[in-house]
Amino acid sequence: MTQRISNYQRFIMMNPIIQFFKFIYLSLKILVIVAGGHGGTRKVNEG
């Protein structure tokens, strides 16, 4: 009853490749949100 995590979830948690892609995905999402909040990056690059 105490084991609430499944083998599939443990496999995902212990897999460094999946963790790596998840980290990149979250980083890209944060970058998009931050860049969008500042009006995008085109103005900065052109300015």
Contacts in CASP RR format, 6 or more apart in sequence:
PFRMAT RR
TARGET T0000
AUTHOR 0000-0000-0000
METHOD contacts of the structure
MODEL  1
MTQRISNYQRFIMMNPIIQFFKFIYLSLKILVIVAGGHGGTRKVNEG
5 13 0 8 1.000
12 18 0 8 1.000
13 19 0 8 1.000
35 41 0 8 1.000
38 44 0 8 1.000
END
